[in-house]
Amino acid sequence: MQDNQIRFDDGAAYEDFMGKWSQLAGDTFLQWLAPADGWRWVDVGCGNGAFTEMLVQRHAPAGVQGIDPSEAQLAFARARLVGAPVAFELGDATALPYANGAFDAAVMALVIFFVPDPAKGVAEMARVVRPGGSVSAYAWDILGGGFPFAAMQEEMALLGSTPIWPPSIEAARIDALQALWAGVGLVDIETREIEVERTFSDFDTFWVISQTGPRVAPRLAAMAPADVALLKERVRARLPADAAGRITYRASANAVKGHVPT
């Protein structure tokens, strides 16, 4: 969440770049998690509120506390959830400013690989959840090729532009998530893979959105115009359009859930 090289500070840009992907994966994740209505939640690394909004709309929470290191993202989240039982504040995943057992559930949606010390972040989630409560997360399987814009990243690497990945990229693997949850004493641990796909109206729409990510924009700016044009054609070749010109792209995430011991 606090890596200086990868910061999401534009809530509106994040919505197209990653917020919609987050909700696609979040849909499957929430069905699997099957939480009860009326829970008190903490959404760690809530960003622009994409996943928070899903909690509010689908599970009638008693309240949701969102926390994130980007004030710009939080401003977008507050605007999208006006009137909802939600509060947002600036903060750090490894030092949550909440009392022990304050929540029924803690969740990290596409966040754990940004936390410099994932084990400490998971321990903090477990600390602020009541005995018997839920601790869960899902994250793109970047090392397994599951990142939504993997094709873009791979082609940039072939042109000599080294990818910038989150600081704790290994934490999103299934075995790592299992170990992290077990390592802080959580029980009833389960993991699963989530596969999603998103359709863009045409390649140019995909191309514009793919350039807005904080991993990509500064690298593109440093490339020669001819290399950018070559990159665009190489990515286009990897994403054939259907008869209507639409581009469909697939991504995969890993998810984990467990409970605080009673």
N, C-alpha and C positions, 0 to 999 in steps of 0.2 A: 504493500500500500504506500510505502514511502520512498521507493526508489526514484532518485532524481532524474534518471534517464527516461522513465516511463510514467508520465503523469497525465491523467485525464482531467483537464481543467476547463473543458467546454461541454456543458451538459447537453446542448442541442446537437453538437457534432457527434458526441458519444451515442446519442439515441439511434442515429442511422448506422454508425460504425459498429457499435457493439450492443446497445440497449435492446434492439429487436432480436438479436441473436440470443441474448441473455434470457429474454422472455420465452423464446422457442424452447431452449433447454430447460428453463424454469418450469414450463408447463409439464413436461414429463417428470421432472424432479419432484414437483409438488404432488403429483398423482402417486408417485412411489412413496413419498414421505407420509402422505395421508394424515396431516395434522388435524387436531380437533379445532373447532371454532372456539373463540373466546380466550385463546392463549395470549400471553404477554411475550412479545418477541423483541430480540435485539438483532438488527440486520447490520452485520459488521462489514464495513467497506460498501456501504449502500449506494455509493456513486450518485447517479442522477435519479435514483428512486425507481428504476425499471422493475426490479424484483419486489421492492417494497409495495409497489402498486398492486402487484399480483396477490400478495398476502392480504391486502386490504379488501380487494374485490372478491376473493374466493374463500377466505377463511374467517371473516368477521372477527378479527383480533380484538381483544380488550384494549390493546395498545401496541404500537411498534416504536422502538427507539432505533433510529438510524444513525450510524456514526461513520465518518469518512474524513480523510486528510485534506480534501479539496473543498474549499468554501464555495467555489464557483459551481461545482457539482451539486453541493447541498442547496444552493439557491434554486437551481433547476428542480430539484426534488421537492422543495417546499412549494414551489409554484404548481407542480403537477398534482399535489396531494392536499390542496387547500380544503380545510374542513374535515379531513380524515383524522382518526385517532392516532396520529403519528407525530413524533418530534424528531428533529434532526440536530446533530451537533458535531463540531469539529473534534477529531480525536484519533487515537492510535490503537490499532488492533492488539498490540502487545501490552497495553496498559489501559484497559477499559475502565472508565470512571463510574462504575456501578458496584453496588453492594453484592456480597455473596448471595446466590440464590434469588436474585431480583427478577428473573425471567423464567417462563416456562420453556422457552426455546431460543437457541442462538443459531444463526445461519451465516455462512459466507458464500455469496454467489459470485463466482468468477474472480475470487480475491486471493485465495491462499498462496498462490505463487508470487504475489506481490509483497507478502509479509516477509521481512528479512529473517525473522526467526519463527518459522511456522509452528514449531512445537510450543513456543510461548504463546502464540496467538490462539492455538487450540486449547491450551491450558486456561487462558483467560475466558474463552467461551464457556468452558466447563465450570469455571469458578462462579460465573454470574448466573448459571442456570440451576434451578432447584433440583433436589434429589428426585430422580425419576423423569426429569425433563429431557428434552431433545437437543442434540448438538449435531449439526449437519453442514454439508458443503457440496458444491459442485464446481468443477474447473475444467477448462479446455485441456485435452490431452495433447499438449504441444509437441512433446517428444514423440508421440505416436502419430503425428501428422494431422491431429484433429482441430487445429486452430482454424477459424473460419476464413482467414485470408492466407492460408499456408502457401497456395500457389504463387501469390504475389511475393511472399517472403523468399520462397525457394528460387524463383527466377531472379530476384534481386541479388541473392547470394551468388548465383551463377555468373552474374555480371560484375562481381567483385564487391558488392555492398554487403558487409557483414551484418547479419540479423542482430537486432537488439531484443533480447528476451528478458522476461522478469527475473529477478534475482534468485527466486526459489523455484525454478521451473520443474525440478524433480519432484516437488511436493505434490504435483497433480497426478502422478501415476497411481494406479490402483493399489499397488503394494505399499507405496509410501503413505497414502491416506489411511490404509488399514493400520499401519504401524504408528502413525501419529495419534490416531484415536485410541488405540490400545495403550500407547505410551503415557497418556494422561489419566488412565484408569477408567475410561468409558467402557460400557458394557453393551451387549446386544448389538454388536457392530455388524453392519452390512454395507456392501459396496455394489456398484453396478455401473455399466457403461450406458451413456445416453447418446443416441445419434439423431441429428436434426438436419433439415435442409431448408434453404431459403431461396426463393425465386425473385430475380431482378427483371425488370421490364425489358432491359437490353444490356449489352455489354458496357456501353458507356455509363449507364447508371451504376453498375458494379464498379467500374474503374474510378469514378469520382468518389464514391463512398470509401473505397479501399485506400485512397490516398489521405484520408483524414485522421488515421490512427497515429498516435504519438511515436510508435516504432517506425512508421513509414515516412511521414511528412519531412522530417529533417534530412533523411537519407536521399529522398527524391530531390530535394532542393540542392543537394551537393553533387548530383549527377549531371553530366553534360546533356543538353537537350536531345542529342542524337541517341544517347543511351536510354533516355526516358522513352523515346519513341520506339526503340527496339524492345524495351521491356514491355510496353503496352501490347505490341504485336505478339510477343512470346506468351504473355498471359492470355491474350485473346485465343491463341491457338490451343491452349489447355482447357478452355471453357466453351465448347461448342454450343451454339444457340439452337433452340428448337424451331419449328416451322414459323412460329410467331415472333422469333427473335429474342425470346426470353432465355436468361441464364439461370440455371439451377445449380446451387453450390451446397455441398454437404460438409458437416462438421461433427466432431464427437467430443464428448466430455466424460469425465469420471466423477462419480458421486459417492458420498459416504454418509452414513447416519449411525448414531449411537445414543445411548442414554447415560445420564449421570447416575451412579449407583445409589440405591435407596438405603 
